[in-house]
């Protein structure tokens, strides 16, 4: 068995490393950039959108404020005397985001939640009317925007179904993303 001398040059080639100057040649740089932008788009952008609604859009006839949109039919509100509460909008049903049964339901739920955010952004006056609680101890509220019920606007735009409290229908049939 031949042994190499201690200080003999090595003929094994070292892998070429990207320096700071040519890091743009490394495909891993672009993959990291895409991942960071995706995370920002999924978490930071909705947070900023909800923060704008909470600060700029107080409810017109009450002191309650919509703080954030959880999904298309659930919002977080703050009312003096009641505190922070999760509120379910009455009169509509939208697809689930947090426990969807299929990808189509998640995609539709994302569209519905952004539609609700867009409506809250463009509203000149918001009105929150409490209607009791549901079986999950969420407050039931009727949310109105500029004198029109948001439930009717969401149903008419096609991102929600009218809902009266009966058995819910599924969202996983017929719509592909």
C-alpha positions in Angstrom: 0.0 0.0 0.0 1.4 3.3 -1.1 1.1 6.2 1.3 1.2 9.7 0.2 3.9 12.0 1.7 2.6 14.3 4.3 3.1 17.5 2.3 2.6 16.1 -1.2 0.1 18.0 -3.3 -3.3 16.5 -3.6 -4.5 15.6 -7.0 -8.1 15.4 -5.9 -10.1 18.3 -7.3 -11.8 20.6 -4.9 -15.4 21.5 -5.8 -15.8 24.9 -7.3 -17.4 27.3 -4.9 -19.4 30.3 -5.7 -18.0 33.6 -4.4 -20.0 36.6 -3.4 -19.3 38.1 -6.8 -20.8 35.3 -8.8 -23.5 34.0 -6.4 -26.1 34.9 -9.0 -24.8 31.9 -11.0 -25.8 29.6 -8.3 -29.4 28.2 -8.8 -29.7 27.8 -5.0 -29.7 31.6 -4.7 -32.9 31.7 -6.8 -34.5 28.9 -5.0 -33.9 30.6 -1.7 -35.3 33.9 -3.1 -38.5 32.1 -4.3 -39.0 30.5 -0.9 -38.5 33.8 1.0 -40.9 35.6 -1.3 -43.5 32.8 -0.9 -43.3 32.9 2.9 -43.7 36.6 2.8 -46.7 36.3 0.5 -48.4 33.8 2.6 -47.9 35.3 6.1 -46.6 38.9 5.9 -49.0 40.2 3.2 -52.2 39.1 4.9 -51.0 40.4 8.2 -50.3 43.9 6.6 -53.7 43.8 4.9 -55.5 43.1 8.1 -53.5 45.7 10.0 -54.6 48.3 7.5 -58.3 47.3 8.0 -58.0 47.3 11.8 -56.4 50.8 11.9 -58.2 52.6 9.1 -61.7 51.2 9.2 -63.6 51.4 12.5 -67.2 50.3 12.5 -69.5 53.3 11.7 -72.3 52.8 14.2 -70.5 51.0 17.0 -67.1 51.2 18.5 -66.2 47.7 17.3 -63.4 47.1 14.9 -62.6 44.2 12.5 -59.0 43.3 13.3 -58.3 40.5 10.8 -59.9 38.1 8.3 -59.5 34.4 9.4 -61.3 33.1 6.3 -64.1 34.1 4.1 -66.8 33.9 6.8 -64.8 34.4 10.0 -63.2 37.6 11.3 -61.5 38.7 14.5 -63.2 41.7 16.1 -62.6 43.9 19.1 -65.5 45.4 20.9 -65.1 47.5 24.1 -66.8 45.6 26.9 -66.4 42.2 25.1 -62.7 42.2 24.1 -61.2 40.3 21.3 -63.5 37.7 19.7 -63.7 35.4 16.8 -66.9 36.3 14.8 -68.7 34.3 12.2 -70.5 36.2 9.6 -74.2 35.2 9.3 -75.9 34.5 6.0 -73.0 33.0 4.0 -70.7 29.9 3.9 -67.3 29.9 2.3 -64.8 27.2 1.7 -62.4 26.3 4.6 -58.7 27.3 4.5 -57.5 25.6 7.7 -59.1 22.1 7.3 -59.9 21.7 3.6 -60.9 18.4 2.2 -59.2 19.0 -1.2 -56.9 21.5 -2.9 -59.8 23.1 -4.7 -61.5 24.0 -1.4 -58.4 25.6 0.0 -57.9 27.6 -3.3 -61.5 28.8 -3.2 -61.2 29.7 0.5 -58.2 31.8 -0.2 -60.0 33.6 -3.0 -63.0 34.2 -0.6 -60.8 35.5 2.2 -59.0 38.0 -0.1 -62.4 39.1 -1.6 -63.6 39.8 2.0 -60.4 41.8 2.7 -60.9 43.7 -0.6 -64.4 44.6 0.5 -63.2 45.8 3.9 -60.5 47.9 2.2 -63.0 49.7 -0.1 -65.7 50.2 2.5 -66.5 53.8 3.5 -68.6 52.7 6.5 -68.7 49.4 8.3 -71.5 48.3 10.6 -71.3 45.3 13.0 -74.4 43.9 14.6 -74.1 41.1 17.1 -76.6 38.1 16.8 -75.6 35.7 19.5 -73.1 32.8 19.4 -72.7 29.5 17.5 -71.8 26.0 18.7 -68.1 26.8 18.5 -68.7 29.8 20.8 -67.9 32.3 18.1 -70.0 35.5 18.1 -72.4 35.6 15.2 -72.4 39.1 13.5 -74.0 40.7 10.6 -71.4 42.8 8.9 -72.6 45.6 6.6 -70.6 47.7 4.3 -72.0 51.1 3.1 -75.5 50.0 4.0 -75.3 46.6 2.2 -74.9 43.2 3.9 -71.4 41.7 3.1 -73.0 38.2 3.0 -75.2 39.3 0.0 -72.2 40.9 -1.7 -70.0 37.8 -1.2 -72.8 35.5 -2.5 -73.4 37.7 -5.5 -69.7 37.8 -6.4 -69.7 34.0 -6.5 -67.1 33.3 -3.7 -69.7 32.2 -1.1 -73.0 30.4 -0.8 -76.1 31.6 1.1 -76.3 29.7 4.4 -79.1 29.6 6.9 -77.5 27.2 9.5 -78.6 23.9 7.9 -76.2 21.2 6.8 -73.3 22.5 4.8 -72.5 21.3 1.3 -69.1 20.2 0.1 -66.7 22.4 -2.0 -64.6 19.7 -3.6 -66.6 19.1 -6.8 -66.4 20.7 -10.2 -64.0 23.6 -9.7 -60.4 23.1 -10.6 -57.6 25.5 -10.1 
